[in-house]
Amino acid sequence: MFDHIYWENVEKLVSIYEALYIVLRIVDSEVVSIMPFVYELIRLMKTNLYRLKAKEWVKHIIADRWDRTLKHPLHAAAYYLNPKFQYKPGVGCNYELLQAVHKVFSKLDPNAEGVCNFGNE
């Protein structure tokens, strides 16, 4: 019980689960719309898990859940169009994010002529 290594491991485990808990609480909130923030929250959570050297099975669960349910063009487009994130280095010219915006706009109005020019200015 008084083993120093034991408590260091407990502290590491709590910090890993704390990152997951914070994101889940924010995503589960019904007070404010979090659509524009989901992409950034997951990105930050994954970065924190790698920084904390989380076990591979934890990283795999997060990556799998992201790929199967949350990695949606609508989340990426909301992230890209959010002024808080759009002007961060690497976001404004990110090809994958631009593709997501194109997909969302083309679904909203398949006959729009200007959709294919968005982001090519």
N, CA, C and O atoms as CSV, one atom per row, in Angstrom:
chain,resi,resn,atom,element,x,y,z
A,1,MET,N,N,0.806,-1.188,0.000
A,1,MET,CA,C,0.000,0.000,0.000
A,1,MET,C,C,0.851,1.255,0.000
A,1,MET,O,O,0.457,2.265,-0.583
A,2,PHE,N,N,1.995,1.214,0.634
A,2,PHE,CA,C,2.853,2.375,0.722
A,2,PHE,C,C,3.992,2.308,-0.289
A,2,PHE,O,O,4.963,3.059,-0.191
A,3,ASP,N,N,3.870,1.420,-1.243
A,3,ASP,CA,C,4.877,1.269,-2.274
A,3,ASP,C,C,4.810,2.458,-3.240
A,3,ASP,O,O,3.757,2.760,-3.801
A,4,HIS,N,N,5.927,3.107,-3.416
A,4,HIS,CA,C,5.995,4.311,-4.248
A,4,HIS,C,C,5.684,3.990,-5.726
A,4,HIS,O,O,5.015,4.771,-6.402
A,5,ILE,N,N,6.156,2.876,-6.204
A,5,ILE,CA,C,5.920,2.490,-7.601
A,5,ILE,C,C,4.434,2.238,-7.842
A,5,ILE,O,O,3.899,2.595,-8.892
A,6,TYR,N,N,3.775,1.625,-6.873
A,6,TYR,CA,C,2.339,1.372,-6.991
A,6,TYR,C,C,1.575,2.669,-7.185
A,6,TYR,O,O,0.722,2.761,-8.068
A,7,TRP,N,N,1.873,3.672,-6.369
A,7,TRP,CA,C,1.140,4.934,-6.455
A,7,TRP,C,C,1.490,5.714,-7.722
A,7,TRP,O,O,0.654,6.467,-8.221
A,8,GLU,N,N,2.687,5.556,-8.247
A,8,GLU,CA,C,3.030,6.171,-9.532
A,8,GLU,C,C,2.206,5.551,-10.658
A,8,GLU,O,O,1.733,6.249,-11.555
A,9,ASN,N,N,2.041,4.226,-10.597
A,9,ASN,CA,C,1.205,3.545,-11.595
A,9,ASN,C,C,-0.254,3.953,-11.480
A,9,ASN,O,O,-0.932,4.127,-12.493
A,10,VAL,N,N,-0.741,4.104,-10.266
A,10,VAL,CA,C,-2.123,4.553,-10.063
A,10,VAL,C,C,-2.303,5.963,-10.620
A,10,VAL,O,O,-3.305,6.251,-11.275
A,11,GLU,N,N,-1.340,6.834,-10.361
A,11,GLU,CA,C,-1.418,8.210,-10.865
A,11,GLU,C,C,-1.431,8.236,-12.392
A,11,GLU,O,O,-2.175,9.013,-12.992
A,12,LYS,N,N,-0.621,7.400,-13.017
A,12,LYS,CA,C,-0.601,7.320,-14.475
A,12,LYS,C,C,-1.939,6.820,-15.009
A,12,LYS,O,O,-2.466,7.363,-15.980
A,13,LEU,N,N,-2.484,5.792,-14.379
A,13,LEU,CA,C,-3.775,5.248,-14.803
A,13,LEU,C,C,-4.885,6.288,-14.669
A,13,LEU,O,O,-5.723,6.422,-15.560
A,14,VAL,N,N,-4.892,7.014,-13.571
A,14,VAL,CA,C,-5.906,8.053,-13.361
A,14,VAL,C,C,-5.764,9.142,-14.417
A,14,VAL,O,O,-6.776,9.630,-14.920
A,15,SER,N,N,-4.549,9.539,-14.769
A,15,SER,CA,C,-4.368,10.590,-15.775
A,15,SER,C,C,-4.840,10.134,-17.149
A,15,SER,O,O,-5.354,10.942,-17.923
A,16,ILE,N,N,-4.671,8.851,-17.464
A,16,ILE,CA,C,-5.157,8.324,-18.747
A,16,ILE,C,C,-6.680,8.335,-18.774
A,16,ILE,O,O,-7.285,8.799,-19.742
A,17,TYR,N,N,-7.291,7.833,-17.727
A,17,TYR,CA,C,-8.750,7.791,-17.695
A,17,TYR,C,C,-9.372,9.174,-17.530
A,17,TYR,O,O,-10.510,9.401,-17.942
A,18,GLU,N,N,-8.630,10.090,-16.933
A,18,GLU,CA,C,-9.128,11.452,-16.805
A,18,GLU,C,C,-9.293,12.099,-18.171
A,18,GLU,O,O,-10.276,12.800,-18.409
A,19,ALA,N,N,-8.330,11.870,-19.081
A,19,ALA,CA,C,-8.434,12.399,-20.438
A,19,ALA,C,C,-9.670,11.848,-21.140
A,19,ALA,O,O,-10.388,12.588,-21.813
A,20,LEU,N,N,-9.915,10.565,-20.985
A,20,LEU,CA,C,-11.106,9.949,-21.582
A,20,LEU,C,C,-12.386,10.495,-20.954
A,20,LEU,O,O,-13.353,10.793,-21.655
A,21,TYR,N,N,-12.382,10.622,-19.656
A,21,TYR,CA,C,-13.566,11.083,-18.928
A,21,TYR,C,C,-13.950,12.508,-19.327
A,21,TYR,O,O,-15.129,12.802,-19.526
A,22,ILE,N,N,-12.969,13.383,-19.443
A,22,ILE,CA,C,-13.250,14.775,-19.806
A,22,ILE,C,C,-13.908,14.850,-21.173
A,22,ILE,O,O,-14.896,15.563,-21.348
A,23,VAL,N,N,-13.374,14.125,-22.135
A,23,VAL,CA,C,-13.947,14.147,-23.481
A,23,VAL,C,C,-15.357,13.566,-23.471
A,23,VAL,O,O,-16.261,14.124,-24.092
A,24,LEU,N,N,-15.546,12.464,-22.780
A,24,LEU,CA,C,-16.878,11.862,-22.725
A,24,LEU,C,C,-17.892,12.778,-22.059
A,24,LEU,O,O,-19.038,12.840,-22.504
A,25,ARG,N,N,-17.510,13.482,-21.018
A,25,ARG,CA,C,-18.423,14.423,-20.362
A,25,ARG,C,C,-18.810,15.553,-21.314
A,25,ARG,O,O,-19.975,15.947,-21.365
A,26,ILE,N,N,-17.849,16.073,-22.062
A,26,ILE,CA,C,-18.129,17.174,-22.985
A,26,ILE,C,C,-19.019,16.693,-24.124
A,26,ILE,O,O,-19.985,17.367,-24.483
A,27,VAL,N,N,-18.706,15.547,-24.687
A,27,VAL,CA,C,-19.487,15.012,-25.803
A,27,VAL,C,C,-20.904,14.670,-25.355
A,27,VAL,O,O,-21.850,14.832,-26.125
A,28,ASP,N,N,-21.058,14.207,-24.142
A,28,ASP,CA,C,-22.365,13.813,-23.632
A,28,ASP,C,C,-23.222,15.006,-23.195
A,28,ASP,O,O,-24.413,14.846,-22.928
A,29,SER,N,N,-22.637,16.168,-23.124
A,29,SER,CA,C,-23.349,17.365,-22.696
A,29,SER,C,C,-24.429,17.745,-23.702
A,29,SER,O,O,-24.212,17.702,-24.913
A,30,GLU,N,N,-25.575,18.112,-23.190
A,30,GLU,CA,C,-26.670,18.539,-24.054
A,30,GLU,C,C,-26.936,20.033,-23.906
A,30,GLU,O,O,-27.915,20.545,-24.451
A,31,VAL,N,N,-26.086,20.726,-23.184
A,31,VAL,CA,C,-26.272,22.145,-22.927
A,31,VAL,C,C,-25.878,22.975,-24.146
A,31,VAL,O,O,-26.579,23.917,-24.517
A,32,VAL,N,N,-24.783,22.629,-24.750
A,32,VAL,CA,C,-24.267,23.402,-25.876
A,32,VAL,C,C,-23.890,22.440,-27.007
A,32,VAL,O,O,-23.509,21.297,-26.755
A,33,SER,N,N,-23.997,22.898,-28.222
A,33,SER,CA,C,-23.625,22.070,-29.370
A,33,SER,C,C,-22.113,21.918,-29.426
A,33,SER,O,O,-21.379,22.906,-29.396
A,34,ILE,N,N,-21.659,20.697,-29.506
A,34,ILE,CA,C,-20.216,20.458,-29.502
A,34,ILE,C,C,-19.716,19.954,-30.854
A,34,ILE,O,O,-18.553,19.569,-30.975
A,35,MET,N,N,-20.569,19.950,-31.863
A,35,MET,CA,C,-20.179,19.446,-33.179
A,35,MET,C,C,-18.855,20.060,-33.669
A,35,MET,O,O,-17.991,19.310,-34.124
A,36,PRO,N,N,-18.658,21.377,-33.599
A,36,PRO,CA,C,-17.405,21.927,-34.114
A,36,PRO,C,C,-16.177,21.544,-33.288
A,36,PRO,O,O,-15.049,21.761,-33.732
A,37,PHE,N,N,-16.373,20.985,-32.107
A,37,PHE,CA,C,-15.255,20.699,-31.222
A,37,PHE,C,C,-14.904,19.219,-31.125
A,37,PHE,O,O,-13.854,18.878,-30.579
A,38,VAL,N,N,-15.751,18.331,-31.639
A,38,VAL,CA,C,-15.527,16.886,-31.509
A,38,VAL,C,C,-14.192,16.483,-32.131
A,38,VAL,O,O,-13.414,15.751,-31.520
A,39,TYR,N,N,-13.936,16.955,-33.327
A,39,TYR,CA,C,-12.706,16.603,-34.045
A,39,TYR,C,C,-11.473,17.008,-33.224
A,39,TYR,O,O,-10.541,16.219,-33.064
A,40,GLU,N,N,-11.478,18.226,-32.715
A,40,GLU,CA,C,-10.339,18.714,-31.920
A,40,GLU,C,C,-10.233,17.977,-30.592
A,40,GLU,O,O,-9.126,17.665,-30.153
A,41,LEU,N,N,-11.348,17.695,-29.951
A,41,LEU,CA,C,-11.315,16.971,-28.677
A,41,LEU,C,C,-10.695,15.587,-28.833
A,41,LEU,O,O,-9.858,15.178,-28.029
A,42,ILE,N,N,-11.105,14.885,-29.854
A,42,ILE,CA,C,-10.557,13.542,-30.084
A,42,ILE,C,C,-9.073,13.627,-30.432
A,42,ILE,O,O,-8.277,12.807,-29.975
A,43,ARG,N,N,-8.704,14.611,-31.236
A,43,ARG,CA,C,-7.294,14.787,-31.597
A,43,ARG,C,C,-6.455,15.049,-30.348
A,43,ARG,O,O,-5.391,14.454,-30.175
A,44,LEU,N,N,-6.935,15.940,-29.479
A,44,LEU,CA,C,-6.211,16.230,-28.244
A,44,LEU,C,C,-6.155,15.023,-27.315
A,44,LEU,O,O,-5.127,14.766,-26.687
A,45,MET,N,N,-7.256,14.284,-27.227
A,45,MET,CA,C,-7.270,13.107,-26.376
A,45,MET,C,C,-6.257,12.068,-26.875
A,45,MET,O,O,-5.524,11.481,-26.080
A,46,LYS,N,N,-6.220,11.847,-28.185
A,46,LYS,CA,C,-5.262,10.885,-28.730
A,46,LYS,C,C,-3.830,11.350,-28.481
A,46,LYS,O,O,-2.960,10.540,-28.164
A,47,THR,N,N,-3.583,12.652,-28.625
A,47,THR,CA,C,-2.254,13.199,-28.356
A,47,THR,C,C,-1.875,12.995,-26.896
A,47,THR,O,O,-0.744,12.617,-26.593
A,48,ASN,N,N,-2.816,13.242,-25.992
A,48,ASN,CA,C,-2.548,13.044,-24.559
A,48,ASN,C,C,-2.289,11.592,-24.229
A,48,ASN,O,O,-1.424,11.290,-23.408
A,49,LEU,N,N,-3.023,10.686,-24.855
A,49,LEU,CA,C,-2.792,9.265,-24.596
A,49,LEU,C,C,-1.402,8.839,-25.056
A,49,LEU,O,O,-0.748,8.042,-24.383
A,50,TYR,N,N,-0.943,9.358,-26.189
A,50,TYR,CA,C,0.407,9.029,-26.648
A,50,TYR,C,C,1.458,9.662,-25.728
A,50,TYR,O,O,2.490,9.053,-25.446
A,51,ARG,N,N,1.190,10.882,-25.264
A,51,ARG,CA,C,2.127,11.564,-24.377
A,51,ARG,C,C,2.229,10.838,-23.041
A,51,ARG,O,O,3.311,10.756,-22.459
A,52,LEU,N,N,1.110,10.311,-22.553
A,52,LEU,CA,C,1.092,9.596,-21.282
A,52,LEU,C,C,1.536,8.144,-21.413
A,52,LEU,O,O,1.587,7.407,-20.427
A,53,LYS,N,N,1.853,7.746,-22.629
A,53,LYS,CA,C,2.304,6.376,-22.912
A,53,LYS,C,C,1.265,5.350,-22.462
A,53,LYS,O,O,1.566,4.403,-21.735
A,54,ALA,N,N,0.045,5.570,-22.916
A,54,ALA,CA,C,-1.038,4.640,-22.594
A,54,ALA,C,C,-0.785,3.302,-23.276
A,54,ALA,O,O,-0.061,3.223,-24.270
A,55,LYS,N,N,-1.375,2.279,-22.744
A,55,LYS,CA,C,-1.229,0.941,-23.329
A,55,LYS,C,C,-1.821,0.914,-24.733
A,55,LYS,O,O,-2.721,1.689,-25.055
A,56,GLU,N,N,-1.312,0.027,-25.547
A,56,GLU,CA,C,-1.761,-0.071,-26.938
A,56,GLU,C,C,-3.236,-0.426,-27.050
A,56,GLU,O,O,-3.910,0.041,-27.969
A,57,TRP,N,N,-3.749,-1.237,-26.142
A,57,TRP,CA,C,-5.155,-1.617,-26.237
A,57,TRP,C,C,-6.070,-0.414,-26.015
A,57,TRP,O,O,-7.149,-0.345,-26.604
A,58,VAL,N,N,-5.651,0.540,-25.167
A,58,VAL,CA,C,-6.451,1.749,-24.951
A,58,VAL,C,C,-6.439,2.594,-26.222
A,58,VAL,O,O,-7.481,3.080,-26.661
A,59,LYS,N,N,-5.255,2.767,-26.812
A,59,LYS,CA,C,-5.140,3.538,-28.053
A,59,LYS,C,C,-5.931,2.891,-29.179
A,59,LYS,O,O,-6.542,3.572,-30.003
A,60,HIS,N,N,-5.910,1.568,-29.197
A,60,HIS,CA,C,-6.633,0.839,-30.246
A,60,HIS,C,C,-8.139,1.047,-30.109
A,60,HIS,O,O,-8.824,1.244,-31.113
A,61,ILE,N,N,-8.659,1.008,-28.905
A,61,ILE,CA,C,-10.089,1.217,-28.683
A,61,ILE,C,C,-10.498,2.617,-29.138
A,61,ILE,O,O,-11.514,2.776,-29.815
A,62,ILE,N,N,-9.721,3.621,-28.774
A,62,ILE,CA,C,-10.034,5.002,-29.163
A,62,ILE,C,C,-9.964,5.152,-30.676
A,62,ILE,O,O,-10.863,5.738,-31.279
A,63,ALA,N,N,-8.906,4.632,-31.298
A,63,ALA,CA,C,-8.760,4.740,-32.757
A,63,ALA,C,C,-9.887,4.004,-33.473
A,63,ALA,O,O,-10.428,4.498,-34.462
A,64,ASP,N,N,-10.235,2.832,-32.976
A,64,ASP,CA,C,-11.306,2.057,-33.602
A,64,ASP,C,C,-12.646,2.767,-33.488
A,64,ASP,O,O,-13.403,2.818,-34.457
A,65,ARG,N,N,-12.945,3.311,-32.325
A,65,ARG,CA,C,-14.213,4.032,-32.118
A,65,ARG,C,C,-14.256,5.274,-33.002
A,65,ARG,O,O,-15.299,5.600,-33.569
A,66,TRP,N,N,-13.132,5.960,-33.120
A,66,TRP,CA,C,-13.057,7.151,-33.977
A,66,TRP,C,C,-13.308,6.771,-35.434
A,66,TRP,O,O,-14.093,7.423,-36.123
A,67,ASP,N,N,-12.647,5.724,-35.897
A,67,ASP,CA,C,-12.769,5.328,-37.304
A,67,ASP,C,C,-14.167,4.815,-37.641
A,67,ASP,O,O,-14.673,5.069,-38.734
A,68,ARG,N,N,-14.796,4.091,-36.703
A,68,ARG,CA,C,-16.101,3.488,-37.003
A,68,ARG,C,C,-17.286,4.433,-36.827
A,68,ARG,O,O,-18.258,4.350,-37.578
A,69,THR,N,N,-17.219,5.326,-35.846
A,69,THR,CA,C,-18.424,6.113,-35.566
A,69,THR,C,C,-18.245,7.619,-35.651
A,69,THR,O,O,-19.159,8.318,-36.090
A,70,LEU,N,N,-17.110,8.132,-35.250
A,70,LEU,CA,C,-16.970,9.577,-35.145
A,70,LEU,C,C,-16.256,10.228,-36.321
A,70,LEU,O,O,-16.429,11.422,-36.566
A,71,LYS,N,N,-15.470,9.470,-37.039
A,71,LYS,CA,C,-14.725,10.060,-38.165
A,71,LYS,C,C,-15.696,10.247,-39.325
A,71,LYS,O,O,-15.806,9.412,-40.222
A,72,HIS,N,N,-16.379,11.351,-39.269
A,72,HIS,CA,C,-17.435,11.643,-40.230
A,72,HIS,C,C,-17.105,12.976,-40.900
A,72,HIS,O,O,-16.600,13.883,-40.237
A,73,PRO,N,N,-17.378,13.114,-42.195
A,73,PRO,CA,C,-17.083,14.385,-42.871
A,73,PRO,C,C,-17.740,15.600,-42.209
A,73,PRO,O,O,-17.206,16.707,-42.276
A,74,LEU,N,N,-18.886,15.396,-41.577
A,74,LEU,CA,C,-19.565,16.520,-40.929
A,74,LEU,C,C,-18.753,17.070,-39.759
A,74,LEU,O,O,-18.683,18.285,-39.576
A,75,HIS,N,N,-18.135,16.186,-38.959
A,75,HIS,CA,C,-17.294,16.635,-37.854
A,75,HIS,C,C,-16.063,17.364,-38.386
A,75,HIS,O,O,-15.679,18.410,-37.862
A,76,ALA,N,N,-15.452,16.812,-39.420
A,76,ALA,CA,C,-14.256,17.441,-39.989
A,76,ALA,C,C,-14.598,18.798,-40.603
A,76,ALA,O,O,-13.829,19.748,-40.458
A,77,ALA,N,N,-15.731,18.901,-41.282
A,77,ALA,CA,C,-16.139,20.177,-41.884
A,77,ALA,C,C,-16.445,21.204,-40.794
A,77,ALA,O,O,-16.079,22.372,-40.928
A,78,ALA,N,N,-17.104,20.786,-39.732
A,78,ALA,CA,C,-17.401,21.702,-38.630
A,78,ALA,C,C,-16.113,22.189,-37.986
A,78,ALA,O,O,-16.002,23.357,-37.613
A,79,TYR,N,N,-15.146,21.300,-37.856
A,79,TYR,CA,C,-13.834,21.672,-37.320
A,79,TYR,C,C,-13.152,22.680,-38.235
A,79,TYR,O,O,-12.635,23.697,-37.771
A,80,TYR,N,N,-13.154,22.399,-39.528
A,80,TYR,CA,C,-12.491,23.279,-40.496
A,80,TYR,C,C,-13.146,24.656,-40.541
A,80,TYR,O,O,-12.454,25.670,-40.633
A,81,LEU,N,N,-14.458,24.698,-40.477
A,81,LEU,CA,C,-15.180,25.964,-40.600
A,81,LEU,C,C,-15.256,26.745,-39.284
A,81,LEU,O,O,-15.709,27.890,-39.280
A,82,ASN,N,N,-14.831,26.160,-38.191
A,82,ASN,CA,C,-14.816,26.854,-36.909
A,82,ASN,C,C,-13.631,27.818,-36.891
A,82,ASN,O,O,-12.486,27.376,-36.977
A,83,PRO,N,N,-13.880,29.126,-36.782
A,83,PRO,CA,C,-12.785,30.107,-36.811
A,83,PRO,C,C,-11.747,29.889,-35.715
A,83,PRO,O,O,-10.591,30.283,-35.868
A,84,LYS,N,N,-12.148,29.268,-34.619
A,84,LYS,CA,C,-11.203,29.013,-33.528
A,84,LYS,C,C,-10.075,28.080,-33.979
A,84,LYS,O,O,-8.945,28.192,-33.503
A,85,PHE,N,N,-10.385,27.166,-34.893
A,85,PHE,CA,C,-9.396,26.191,-35.338
A,85,PHE,C,C,-8.893,26.437,-36.758
A,85,PHE,O,O,-7.785,26.022,-37.095
A,86,GLN,N,N,-9.677,27.095,-37.584
A,86,GLN,CA,C,-9.350,27.227,-39.002
A,86,GLN,C,C,-8.015,27.929,-39.238
A,86,GLN,O,O,-7.315,27.625,-40.203
A,87,TYR,N,N,-7.669,28.845,-38.377
A,87,TYR,CA,C,-6.446,29.620,-38.592
A,87,TYR,C,C,-5.243,29.061,-37.849
A,87,TYR,O,O,-4.188,29.694,-37.807
A,88,LYS,N,N,-5.394,27.891,-37.268
A,88,LYS,CA,C,-4.242,27.232,-36.657
A,88,LYS,C,C,-3.323,26.730,-37.767
A,88,LYS,O,O,-3.804,26.373,-38.842
A,89,PRO,N,N,-2.030,26.694,-37.536
A,89,PRO,CA,C,-1.104,26.208,-38.567
A,89,PRO,C,C,-1.456,24.785,-39.007
A,89,PRO,O,O,-1.631,23.898,-38.172
A,90,GLY,N,N,-1.554,24.579,-40.288
A,90,GLY,CA,C,-1.801,23.264,-40.848
A,90,GLY,C,C,-3.263,22.911,-41.043
A,90,GLY,O,O,-3.567,21.917,-41.701
A,91,VAL,N,N,-4.173,23.693,-40.493
A,91,VAL,CA,C,-5.592,23.361,-40.613
A,91,VAL,C,C,-6.174,23.926,-41.897
A,91,VAL,O,O,-6.880,23.221,-42.618
A,92,GLY,N,N,-5.890,25.182,-42.191
A,92,GLY,CA,C,-6.483,25.852,-43.345
A,92,GLY,C,C,-6.136,25.226,-44.680
A,92,GLY,O,O,-6.901,25.346,-45.637
A,93,CYS,N,N,-4.997,24.560,-44.759
A,93,CYS,CA,C,-4.577,23.960,-46.025
A,93,CYS,C,C,-4.559,22.431,-45.972
A,93,CYS,O,O,-3.967,21.791,-46.841
A,94,ASN,N,N,-5.193,21.850,-44.973
A,94,ASN,CA,C,-5.237,20.400,-44.817
A,94,ASN,C,C,-6.166,19.793,-45.874
A,94,ASN,O,O,-7.358,20.099,-45.912
A,95,TYR,N,N,-5.614,18.941,-46.720
A,95,TYR,CA,C,-6.358,18.362,-47.840
A,95,TYR,C,C,-7.546,17.517,-47.366
A,95,TYR,O,O,-8.631,17.601,-47.941
A,96,GLU,N,N,-7.348,16.707,-46.326
A,96,GLU,CA,C,-8.435,15.852,-45.835
A,96,GLU,C,C,-9.603,16.680,-45.313
A,96,GLU,O,O,-10.762,16.336,-45.547
A,97,LEU,N,N,-9.308,17.762,-44.613
A,97,LEU,CA,C,-10.371,18.613,-44.100
A,97,LEU,C,C,-11.112,19.312,-45.240
A,97,LEU,O,O,-12.335,19.444,-45.197
A,98,LEU,N,N,-10.378,19.757,-46.251
A,98,LEU,CA,C,-11.022,20.383,-47.413
A,98,LEU,C,C,-11.915,19.392,-48.142
A,98,LEU,O,O,-13.005,19.745,-48.590
A,99,GLN,N,N,-11.456,18.157,-48.259
A,99,GLN,CA,C,-12.279,17.113,-48.887
A,99,GLN,C,C,-13.565,16.890,-48.099
A,99,GLN,O,O,-14.631,16.698,-48.685
A,100,ALA,N,N,-13.466,16.914,-46.787
A,100,ALA,CA,C,-14.657,16.735,-45.948
A,100,ALA,C,C,-15.645,17.874,-46.168
A,100,ALA,O,O,-16.852,17.643,-46.236
A,101,VAL,N,N,-15.141,19.104,-46.279
A,101,VAL,CA,C,-16.014,20.253,-46.537
A,101,VAL,C,C,-16.689,20.097,-47.896
A,101,VAL,O,O,-17.880,20.377,-48.033
A,102,HIS,N,N,-15.940,19.655,-48.896
A,102,HIS,CA,C,-16.509,19.416,-50.231
A,102,HIS,C,C,-17.630,18.373,-50.167
A,102,HIS,O,O,-18.687,18.552,-50.772
A,103,LYS,N,N,-17.392,17.291,-49.433
A,103,LYS,CA,C,-18.409,16.230,-49.321
A,103,LYS,C,C,-19.687,16.754,-48.672
A,103,LYS,O,O,-20.789,16.470,-49.141
A,104,VAL,N,N,-19.534,17.514,-47.600
A,104,VAL,CA,C,-20.704,18.031,-46.896
A,104,VAL,C,C,-21.460,19.009,-47.780
A,104,VAL,O,O,-22.686,18.937,-47.876
A,105,PHE,N,N,-20.739,19.932,-48.433
A,105,PHE,CA,C,-21.405,20.913,-49.292
A,105,PHE,C,C,-22.090,20.246,-50.481
A,105,PHE,O,O,-23.184,20.646,-50.879
A,106,SER,N,N,-21.449,19.236,-51.042
A,106,SER,CA,C,-22.063,18.573,-52.195
A,106,SER,C,C,-23.296,17.767,-51.786
A,106,SER,O,O,-24.209,17.586,-52.592
A,107,LYS,N,N,-23.332,17.280,-50.541
A,107,LYS,CA,C,-24.540,16.598,-50.060
A,107,LYS,C,C,-25.668,17.592,-49.820
A,107,LYS,O,O,-26.833,17.294,-50.081
A,108,LEU,N,N,-25.316,18.770,-49.324
A,108,LEU,CA,C,-26.333,19.785,-49.066
A,108,LEU,C,C,-26.971,20.287,-50.358
A,108,LEU,O,O,-28.184,20.484,-50.428
A,109,ASP,N,N,-26.139,20.491,-51.380
A,109,ASP,CA,C,-26.648,20.981,-52.659
A,109,ASP,C,C,-25.848,20.329,-53.781
A,109,ASP,O,O,-24.834,20.879,-54.211
A,110,PRO,N,N,-26.286,19.167,-54.263
A,110,PRO,CA,C,-25.538,18.432,-55.292
A,110,PRO,C,C,-25.412,19.190,-56.618
A,110,PRO,O,O,-24.521,18.896,-57.416
A,111,ASN,N,N,-26.279,20.145,-56.853
A,111,ASN,CA,C,-26.251,20.876,-58.124
A,111,ASN,C,C,-25.467,22.175,-58.061
A,111,ASN,O,O,-25.396,22.894,-59.058
A,112,ALA,N,N,-24.879,22.495,-56.921
A,112,ALA,CA,C,-24.152,23.756,-56.773
A,112,ALA,C,C,-22.893,23.739,-57.635
A,112,ALA,O,O,-22.161,22.750,-57.667
A,113,GLU,N,N,-22.656,24.830,-58.321
A,113,GLU,CA,C,-21.497,24.919,-59.208
A,113,GLU,C,C,-20.232,25.327,-58.465
A,113,GLU,O,O,-19.139,24.895,-58.830
A,114,GLY,N,N,-20.360,26.147,-57.434
A,114,GLY,CA,C,-19.191,26.685,-56.748
A,114,GLY,C,C,-18.572,25.766,-55.721
A,114,GLY,O,O,-17.516,26.083,-55.173
A,115,VAL,N,N,-19.194,24.639,-55.447
A,115,VAL,CA,C,-18.676,23.746,-54.408
A,115,VAL,C,C,-17.296,23.216,-54.770
A,115,VAL,O,O,-16.428,23.120,-53.902
A,116,CYS,N,N,-17.081,22.878,-56.008
A,116,CYS,CA,C,-15.781,22.293,-56.386
A,116,CYS,C,C,-14.659,23.333,-56.331
A,116,CYS,O,O,-13.489,22.952,-56.346
A,117,ASN,N,N,-14.971,24.622,-56.269
A,117,ASN,CA,C,-13.951,25.650,-56.213
A,117,ASN,C,C,-13.616,26.058,-54.784
A,117,ASN,O,O,-12.650,26.788,-54.563
A,118,PHE,N,N,-14.396,25.600,-53.814
A,118,PHE,CA,C,-14.144,25.986,-52.422
A,118,PHE,C,C,-12.773,25.481,-51.989
A,118,PHE,O,O,-12.449,24.306,-52.162
A,119,GLY,N,N,-11.982,26.371,-51.431
A,119,GLY,CA,C,-10.656,26.003,-50.942
A,119,GLY,C,C,-9.581,26.067,-51.996
A,119,GLY,O,O,-8.408,25.870,-51.678
A,120,ASN,N,N,-9.930,26.333,-53.233
A,120,ASN,CA,C,-8.946,26.394,-54.320
A,120,ASN,C,C,-8.584,27.824,-54.693
A,120,ASN,O,O,-7.923,28.055,-55.706
A,121,GLU,N,N,-9.012,28.783,-53.881
A,121,GLU,CA,C,-8.735,30.171,-54.222
A,121,GLU,C,C,-7.264,30.462,-54.103
A,121,GLU,O,O,-6.835,31.588,-54.353
